[in-house]
């Protein structure tokens, strides 16, 4: 019989040993065994909007594109006032909607920067795993003192890279992270891996594998590729 602290869903084990094997298998499938992170501004030493990962989180580039389209519409309207395309009249609505989305995203990016500047906790083991259904990357964290039979203690969804390379800027599949923030469900938590940040795409998720739904969600990350 397997160790008592291992949770099984179907034929899939959810402990550090089996999840690490799946993380390495998934990384090999995506050619992410030795990822190369691009350099970005240090959030501890500059404004948040100068950090590439937070620019994406704040959705600043899409808003710039919408504003540029607004400018082109104004020019076109001035040049041909008697022949204005109907879509020009929709642009103010689109701009206002996107500005609201960007404002909310920028607030979250600012909060992530503030959390990232706080003193992180001690290092904990992590694994990088990908959802079998969506492909989304997740960091799964473990208690350091529980060894290879440790159950996952928490998880954090990560942001994708740019459209041309979705898995750019992801960390190694196995490693150690120091976490800044309050380790409570829904809170912003920022993992430091070495001297780099892996920017989260959502709030921290505390894990209780006695909950069947959470056990299934972890088992879904373990499928090798």
Wavefront OBJ file of the C-alpha trace (Angstrom):
o trace
v 0.000 0.000 0.000
v 1.285 3.499 -0.805
v 2.213 6.081 1.820
v -0.803 7.340 3.728
v -0.240 10.984 2.764
v -0.487 10.381 -0.966
v -3.749 11.211 -2.650
v -4.819 9.135 -5.640
v -7.399 10.010 -8.278
v -8.016 7.038 -10.532
v -4.534 5.678 -11.322
v -2.697 8.980 -10.844
v -0.639 9.673 -7.710
v -0.422 13.214 -6.401
v 2.803 13.536 -4.409
v 6.115 15.277 -5.095
v 7.764 12.203 -6.615
v 5.154 11.537 -9.278
v 4.439 15.206 -9.948
v 8.173 15.851 -10.475
v 8.310 13.044 -13.039
v 5.359 14.596 -14.850
v 6.952 18.082 -14.726
v 10.155 16.805 -16.335
v 8.174 14.874 -18.977
v 6.049 17.913 -19.843
v 9.127 20.167 -20.033
v 10.836 17.751 -22.439
v 7.709 17.671 -24.617
v 7.716 21.492 -24.821
v 11.522 21.762 -24.982
v 11.614 23.679 -21.729
v 14.209 21.594 -19.877
v 16.618 24.565 -19.744
v 14.478 27.658 -20.338
v 16.081 30.991 -21.095
v 14.448 33.930 -19.364
v 14.798 37.270 -21.063
v 16.216 40.102 -19.033
v 13.705 42.600 -17.692
v 13.860 45.619 -15.421
v 14.158 44.826 -11.703
v 10.799 45.675 -10.135
v 12.570 46.530 -6.866
v 14.502 49.331 -8.531
v 12.134 50.900 -11.056
v 8.520 51.825 -11.739
v 6.190 48.913 -12.367
v 5.251 49.993 -15.892
v 8.884 49.592 -16.977
v 8.840 45.858 -16.150
v 7.957 43.760 -19.196
v 5.941 41.149 -17.316
v 3.867 43.833 -15.609
v 3.319 45.661 -18.886
v 1.628 42.504 -20.164
v -0.320 42.099 -16.923
v -1.505 45.708 -17.157
v -2.609 45.302 -20.800
v -0.894 48.549 -21.736
v 0.055 47.601 -25.303
v -3.504 46.695 -26.395
v -4.758 50.012 -25.026
v -2.045 51.816 -26.988
v -3.275 50.023 -30.118
v -6.877 51.109 -29.478
v -5.770 54.727 -28.965
v -3.744 54.609 -32.175
v -6.840 53.391 -34.020
v -8.777 56.294 -32.503
v -6.177 58.675 -33.895
v -6.470 57.176 -37.373
v -10.254 57.459 -37.193
v -10.014 61.158 -36.335
v -7.677 61.782 -39.276
v -9.942 59.868 -41.648
v -12.983 61.816 -40.418
v -11.259 65.134 -41.014
v -10.109 64.170 -44.494
v -13.491 62.775 -45.596
v -16.190 64.355 -43.410
v -18.936 63.317 -45.834
v -17.910 59.685 -46.001
v -17.241 58.520 -42.429
v -17.349 54.711 -41.999
v -19.950 53.472 -39.508
v -17.325 51.701 -37.380
v -15.791 55.060 -36.430
v -18.849 55.770 -34.279
v -18.274 52.537 -32.361
v -14.710 53.406 -31.409
v -15.586 55.598 -28.377
v -17.514 52.689 -26.852
v -14.685 50.260 -27.570
v -12.157 52.706 -26.148
v -14.111 53.264 -22.946
v -14.607 49.517 -22.418
v -10.962 48.742 -23.026
v -9.859 51.641 -20.808
v -11.918 50.152 -17.962
v -10.314 46.743 -18.493
v -6.853 48.310 -18.592
v -7.505 50.332 -15.422
v -8.434 47.158 -13.544
v -5.428 45.300 -14.970
v -3.063 48.156 -14.119
v -4.311 48.163 -10.542
v -3.529 44.471 -10.264
v -0.095 44.968 -11.864
v 0.652 47.737 -9.355
v -0.378 45.441 -6.499
v 1.847 42.664 -7.855
v 4.788 45.087 -7.958
v 4.130 46.103 -4.355
v 4.013 42.464 -3.222
v 7.160 41.610 -5.212
v 9.085 44.350 -3.362
v 8.291 42.814 0.029
v 10.806 40.503 1.690
v 10.162 36.956 0.426
v 9.943 33.955 2.700
v 12.351 31.015 2.810
v 12.773 28.816 -0.221
v 10.254 26.061 -0.911
v 10.319 23.348 -3.590
v 8.221 24.028 -6.682
v 7.244 22.177 -9.843
v 6.134 23.728 -13.132
v 3.191 21.787 -14.549
v 0.788 22.396 -17.425
v -2.936 21.844 -17.457
v -3.836 18.841 -19.591
v -6.998 20.533 -20.864
v -5.882 24.140 -21.402
v -2.077 23.954 -21.473
v -1.920 26.768 -18.895
v 1.255 26.770 -16.774
v 1.033 26.340 -12.992
v 3.592 26.474 -10.208
v 2.869 23.915 -7.512
v 4.556 24.364 -4.119
v 5.487 21.846 -1.425
v 6.633 21.911 2.182
v 10.396 21.520 2.218
v 10.598 19.114 5.145
v 8.243 16.421 3.798
v 10.553 14.910 1.189
v 9.552 12.974 -1.910
v 6.199 11.907 -0.446
v 5.070 15.501 0.174
v 1.631 16.521 -0.991
v 1.229 19.856 -2.818
v 0.551 22.700 -0.386
v -0.328 25.502 -2.793
v -0.507 26.417 -6.466
v -0.262 29.548 -8.572
v -1.223 30.082 -12.240
v 1.478 31.763 -14.313
v 1.175 34.235 -17.162
v 1.810 33.104 -20.722
v 4.504 34.746 -22.793
v 3.787 36.663 -26.019
v 1.544 35.076 -28.660
v 4.489 34.108 -30.848
v 6.037 32.082 -27.991
v 3.539 31.297 -25.232
v 6.034 29.411 -23.063
v 8.750 32.059 -23.115
v 9.923 33.319 -19.709
v 8.741 30.253 -17.798
v 11.053 28.868 -15.099
v 12.724 25.449 -15.002
v 10.376 22.506 -14.390
v 11.893 21.706 -10.969
v 13.423 24.156 -8.534
v 13.105 26.303 -5.441
v 11.138 29.531 -5.060
v 10.862 32.197 -2.378
v 7.329 33.524 -2.064
v 6.375 37.137 -1.393
v 2.874 37.787 -0.130
v 0.304 36.203 2.142
v -0.162 32.492 1.459
v -3.922 32.591 1.618
v -6.474 31.640 -1.002
v -7.092 34.378 -3.564
v -4.226 36.609 -2.396
v -1.544 37.956 -4.717
v 1.626 35.917 -4.242
v 4.775 36.575 -6.250
v 7.423 33.828 -6.545
v 11.100 34.759 -6.769
v 13.179 32.099 -8.523
v 16.807 33.090 -8.193
v 16.857 36.795 -8.962
v 13.877 36.658 -11.305
v 10.126 36.863 -10.837
v 7.647 34.410 -12.337
v 4.643 36.724 -12.691
v 1.338 35.116 -11.656
v -1.819 35.189 -13.761
v -4.164 34.851 -10.794
v -4.434 34.491 -7.049
v -2.779 31.925 -4.824
v -4.636 28.667 -4.311
v -4.328 26.870 -0.986
v -4.605 23.134 -1.468
v -6.515 20.661 0.656
v -6.395 17.325 -1.102
v -9.140 15.887 1.066
v -11.378 18.017 -1.168
v -12.172 15.781 -4.187
v -12.364 18.764 -6.553
v -8.886 19.994 -5.583
v -7.491 16.469 -5.734
v -8.837 16.076 -9.278
v -7.439 19.465 -10.334
v -3.958 18.407 -9.171
v -4.250 14.983 -10.772
v -5.147 16.726 -14.041
v -1.752 18.476 -13.975
v 0.175 15.238 -13.560
v -0.496 13.635 -16.941
v 2.860 13.147 -18.701
v 3.347 14.076 -22.377
l 1 2 3 4 5 6 7 8 9 10 11 12 13 14 15 16 17 18 19 20 21 22 23 24 25 26 27 28 29 30 31 32 33 34 35 36 37 38 39 40 41 42 43 44 45 46 47 48 49 50 51 52 53 54 55 56 57 58 59 60 61 62 63 64 65 66 67 68 69 70 71 72 73 74 75 76 77 78 79 80 81 82 83 84 85 86 87 88 89 90 91 92 93 94 95 96 97 98 99 100 101 102 103 104 105 106 107 108 109 110 111 112 113 114 115 116 117 118 119 120 121 122 123 124 125 126 127 128 129 130 131 132 133 134 135 136 137 138 139 140 141 142 143 144 145 146 147 148 149 150 151 152 153 154 155 156 157 158 159 160 161 162 163 164 165 166 167 168 169 170 171 172 173 174 175 176 177 178 179 180 181 182 183 184 185 186 187 188 189 190 191 192 193 194 195 196 197 198 199 200 201 202 203 204 205 206 207 208 209 210 211 212 213 214 215 216 217 218 219 220 221 222 223 224 225
